[in-house]
Amino acid sequence: MTRVHNFNAGPAALPLPALERAQRELLDYDSTGMSIMEHSHRGKAFEAVHDEAISLVRQLLDVPDDYHVLFLQGGASHQFAMVPLNLLPPGKSADYILTGGWSEKAYQEAGRVGTVRIAASTEVDKRYTRIPRQEELQLDPSAAYLHMTTNNTLFGTQWHWLPDTGNVPLVADMSSDFLWRRIDVRRFGLIYAGAQKNIGPSGVTVVLARKDLIDGGRKDVPVIFRYATHAASNSLYNTPPTFAIYLVRNVLAYTVETGGLDEMERRNRHKAGLLYGAIDERPDFFLAPVENESRSFMNVVFRLPTEELEKRFVTEAAREGMVGLAGHRSTGGIRVSIYNAIEVTSVERLVEFMKAFVARA
Amino acid sequence: MTRVHNFNAGPAALPLPALERAQRELLDYDSTGMSIMEHSHRGKAFEAVHDEAISLVRQLLDVPDDYHVLFLQGGASHQFAMVPLNLLPPGKSADYILTGGWSEKAYQEAGRVGTVRIAASTEVDKRYTRIPRQEELQLDPSAAYLHMTTNNTLFGTQWHWLPDTGNVPLVADMSSDFLWRRIDVRRFGLIYAGAQKNIGPSGVTVVLARKDLIDGGRKDVPVIFRYATHAASNSLYNTPPTFAIYLVRNVLAYTVETGGLDEMERRNRHKAGLLYGAIDERPDFFLAPVENESRSFMNVVFRLPTEELEKRFVTEAAREGMVGLAGHRSTGGIRVSIYNAIEVTSVERLVEFMKAFVARA
């Protein structure tokens, strides 16, 4: 078996030890004589896995007691609707900051549920190459909440500061940079993250939510869409995606074993540093559209002088076992996704390849 | 490794060969150097798995071309809201037949979305022990749809005929008996089924929907909740639960290899026959609450003379490697779930145990 260097944007690479653990236990979980996915979601075996996953999130992020940790289905796209269905009552308005395709989608979906307002946008000619500054934000002090996307996978930008929202709850889509480093959870009213980039397979979404915020949420929507429903049943109101939660558990346990989020941040900064270093060394060849202060540590995007060269780059890299490097179909170019599971050695290998590619181009 | 006889009600046992295939491929799918769950949902590897899963559903059920086959998230509880959000416009009413706890939940959730009506209920003292007859149905000929639950896991009843609804579309929750045998898909407007009983792990839901019905669905709801959205993108509007779909593919491929649905029905009828045979042999000891014509081939429920005996039954069976036999927490008693993946030999083993238990009780 040869594993490739997987730079996919999501679903993305997972830590090999987390997968190996799943493989070992797949037919017989903890000597129970069945797979964890064959266990009842209300039985002791899954309960222990589920509780451990929640407690690992709490431990890694130091989540305060007055926040729920939920595992839901449907991904960020589902949250785009669920957030306003819970937090945006008729008569109120919600603020959205647009920094890329995902925040646009969140804004549009919320607009189908209630009244929304753009608090800032860095869009120029359908492209976003930077994060706004605090002074650019036109915040509504009576907004139901302010929504932001902390990392933008398509355009390779990332927030490296947090807006000051006063009393307005901050709601963040962290799907593509959840757990890349520590954050201060108290700054947020609600955080959601599809698992399939940094912490697991697709099919499960982590939600951290301030209890008073969701307990006071709207009651005029179907019960299945209410955060309060899931919070009251510890995410067991309906059958959860048990195997996906089990894999998240494996990934988080491995994260703790290998040094937790301080070590994770150190590694992630090192990986991004290697790549941006290689880019900045040849700015004539590797064209980085993103302004320096807005560069993402998760998705490094750049263009080459011609589309022909970009195609060759992707093809030749694949031949050397480095895959997932083509930019999003809406943006083109090259995108290197270096989420938590990507090893430093994979990035070193890619940087060598980049240097050799320039030399022979 | 010793695998137990797993009679869980859901998530439930899966065919061992489908799990073994997943185990073999878990770190390196089809020599691609990564797990199928690390592949992009828009890449060739997952596309082939996804297409195969859809085509296996089409093949097994002979699904007509004018029906979509979708894989969604959220389980049946999510469909309880999604069905009326799509098919129940303001000004119309929908009919619900109540045959158990799940149909009650579907009815209640739809009532939060629009106007609903009970077309029939077989509830007596909070219990349901039979399926209604056609002459008991009070159908609204102008209903937006008629909703039914084809198999009732809590009470062990199952429909063995289909209501004549005239021009009213029939919508069915088949979560607990999907693919237990062939059905005539044309009799339904929409079918949905959470995978975790008969065809896969939790976290994915199959939807079969007549194209004209969902293409004409409501447009005043969030895009993520519209069937038409998912149909237009072949279930790839947002990231699907890729590994769950892969496992469904494995289960369905194995179903075809082992004789398809004709053989499946034969085995399922044989298994249920063995169990009901043992029950009917000692009606003084195995108290079957369900009327004969409404008995489920998926969930066989019975009571013993005392709760004390029921507890002993569950405990002693577990000691002999037969697990998941306690009834639902809301009903008590014994429940034997014998979904597609349960081997005849497991049922034979349980029947032997039942006979020995009576003998020594």
Interface residues (C-beta under 8 A of the other chain):
Chain A: M1 T2 R3 V4 N6 N8 A9 G10 P11 A12 A13 L14 L16 L19 E20 A22 Q23 L26 L27 D28 T32 G33 M34 S35 M37 E38 H39 S40 H41 R42 G43 Q73 G74 G75 A76 S77 H78 F80 A81 L85 Q108 E109 R112 V113 G194 Q196 P201 S202 G203 V204 D220 V221 P222 V223 I224 F225 Y237 N238 T239 P240 P241 T242 F243 A244 L247 G321 V323 G324 R329
Chain B: M1 T2 R3 V4 N6 N8 A9 G10 P11 A12 A13 L14 L16 L19 E20 A22 Q23 L26 L27 D28 T32 G33 M34 S35 M37 E38 H39 S40 H41 R42 G43 Q73 G74 G75 A76 S77 H78 F80 A81 L85 E109 R112 V113 G194 Q196 P201 S202 G203 V204 D220 V221 P222 V223 I224 F225 Y237 N238 T239 P240 P241 T242 F243 A244 L247 G321 V323 G324 R329
